[in-house]
Amino acid sequence: MDSLLVAFFTALLAGGPGALIALLVLIIGFLVWERKKLTDTINKKDEKIEKIIDDYYKGNLTLTEALNGLKTVLIEIKSKLT
């Protein structure tokens, strides 16, 4: 990797068409690296969002079950009082 960078920089310093090609290769390499980093960040955020949605859904199910249980208990109490 280091020898590759040294070769690019020597081509840049030498000038001419080789310098332009070396510069374009470096720019393309940098853009590919940034795109990969951005894709990884987006994937991590998507996973976090999916986890939040799953937790919200599970919480709503638990709350619904608790309210239904409470409703059942209240109906039983009401039937015993009358």
FENSUL-V716564 format. One record per residue. N is the residue number from 1. PHI is phi in whole degrees, -180 to 180 (* if undefined). NEAR is the number of other C-alpha atoms within 8 Angstrom. Layout:
N & PHI & NEAR
N & PHI & NEAR
This chain:
1 & * & 4
2 & -66 & 5
3 & -67 & 6
4 & -67 & 7
5 & -65 & 8
6 & -62 & 8
7 & -64 & 8
8 & -64 & 12
9 & -69 & 9
10 & -67 & 8
11 & -68 & 11
12 & -64 & 12
13 & -73 & 7
14 & -71 & 8
15 & 83 & 9
16 & 83 & 6
17 & -65 & 6
18 & -62 & 10
19 & -67 & 13
20 & -65 & 10
21 & -64 & 8
22 & -62 & 12
23 & -64 & 10
24 & -64 & 8
25 & -64 & 8
26 & -64 & 9
27 & -65 & 8
28 & -64 & 8
29 & -61 & 8
30 & -64 & 8
31 & -65 & 8
32 & -64 & 8
33 & -63 & 8
34 & -64 & 8
35 & -64 & 8
36 & -63 & 8
37 & -63 & 8
38 & -65 & 8
39 & -63 & 8
40 & -63 & 8
41 & -64 & 8
42 & -64 & 8
43 & -63 & 8
44 & -64 & 8
45 & -68 & 8
46 & -62 & 8
47 & -63 & 8
48 & -65 & 8
49 & -64 & 8
50 & -62 & 8
51 & -65 & 8
52 & -63 & 8
53 & -65 & 8
54 & -63 & 8
55 & -63 & 8
56 & -64 & 8
57 & -63 & 8
58 & -64 & 8
59 & -64 & 8
60 & -65 & 8
61 & -63 & 8
62 & -63 & 8
63 & -63 & 8
64 & -63 & 8
65 & -63 & 8
66 & -65 & 8
67 & -66 & 8
68 & -65 & 8
69 & -63 & 8
70 & -64 & 8
71 & -62 & 8
72 & -63 & 8
73 & -63 & 8
74 & -64 & 8
75 & -66 & 8
76 & -65 & 8
77 & -64 & 8
78 & -62 & 8
79 & -69 & 7
80 & -77 & 6
81 & -78 & 5
82 & -98 & 4
